Amino acid sequence: MPAFQYKARGHRGDAIEGVIEASSTDVAASRLIESGLTPVDIRVAEDNTGLSTDLKDLFPPKIEQVDLIQFSRQMYNLMKAGVPILSALHGLSVNARNRSLGKTLQGVIENLESGRDLSASLAQFPDVFSVFYVSLVRIGETSGRLDDVFKQLASYLDREYKTRKKVKSALRYPSFVITAIIVAITIINIFVIPAFAEVFSSLGGQLPLPTRILVTMSDATVNHWELLIFGGALMIAGTRFYINSESGRYRWHKLQLRLPLVGKVMYKATLARFSRLFALVLNAGVPIVTALSVVGRALNNEYIEERVLGMRDGIERGESISHTASGAGIFDHLVLQMLEVGEESGTTDELLKDISDYYDDEVDYAIEKLSASIEPTLTIALACLVALLAAGVFLPMWDLYKVAL
């Protein structure tokens, strides 16, 4: 689609310049007007960038979660102000800071102009808008509360974004230490141990066990590095292939909740996410059966999804939420008790919000505890490594000293 350079006036008369993609100048002018701008000059954009434009097309910027948060907030504000959907999307696509998001919104606009509704238009871009995002937008369209849905989506995505940042921050130091250990081992195997190997071999006799381990590791690294790289790549590819398979993905998602140190954090984060999403969907007026279907697919964990969909089947048979949740085997006593109270009082969505707030605090505490728990483990691992290296290097030297005496 051709690009047009434009000059326009904003609401306050300020000069605005930019580039917009459209099939013709008339379409470009219409989109600018719909976005609240007054066109002054529109002309075909000159291609002076040459190779740089091609490179930008080859490597478009990734749409991050913060971009979706900003988009959801802007849609809420625009729709609350009474701006039509097409006009709102036109304005956001023109002024989008992320070029990829702008192009995505242009595609959404084209789908809307072809007769699709907003949820179906967003569903055409599954890499950007998740199934849960599209489902909530569809619910907002059906219930006439689309502005509230965008507000809730912005709040939910913002909370998820902050939680991920905290987890990454907690794992940054351990990742740095582990990387430093791997680099140190590689350097020692390639440069240090071979220098001592000739001295050790001249001693004759049986070398100590730590020294034999170090020499064997060094020989394997220096003489068979191609096989090590190939074997490592093959192992990584095989693991990824297994995890991406249906059975492997299910077992991996189940294992994630039982991993040492991080498993408890992931479990509590999943409970918080379930409670928050379930409350959000129920508050939008969605029936419980449909709500469980939407929430189950949005948890990004097939093991939990299977259990949540099992709850849905139980409710379809006439069982209560608390009873089916108890049979699912994934919720602790607090969630089960709150669900039972919510059913009796008719305030399930409100109590679920309280549960999500509680588990959000638990996740924050668990993340802080995670960092404190990993540091002693890394210290012990590093001490064992240093002890092995010291024993492997100094024991033969001590033997050499005794021989010299």
Secondary structure, DSSP 8 states (H G I E B T S, - for coil): --EEEEEEE-TTS-EEEEEEE-SSHHHHHHHHHHTT-EEEEEEE-----THHHHHHHHS-----HHHHHHHHHHHHHHHHTT--HHHHHHHHHHH-SSHHHHHHHHHHHHHHHTT--HHHHHHT-TTTS-HHHHHHHHHHHHHT-HHHHHHHHHHHHHHHHHHHHHHHHHHHHHHHHHHHHHHHHHHIIIIIHHHHHHHHHHH-S---HHHHHHHHHHHHHHHSHHHHHHHHHHHHHHHHHHHHSHHHHHHHHHHHTTSTTHHHHHHHHHHHHHHHHHHHHHHTT--HHHHHHHHHHHSS-HHHHHHHHHHHHHHHTT--HHHHHHHHT-S-HHHHHHHHHHHHHT-HHHHHHHHHHHHHHHHHHHHHHHHHHHHHHHHHHHHHHHHHHHHHHHHHHHHHHHHH-
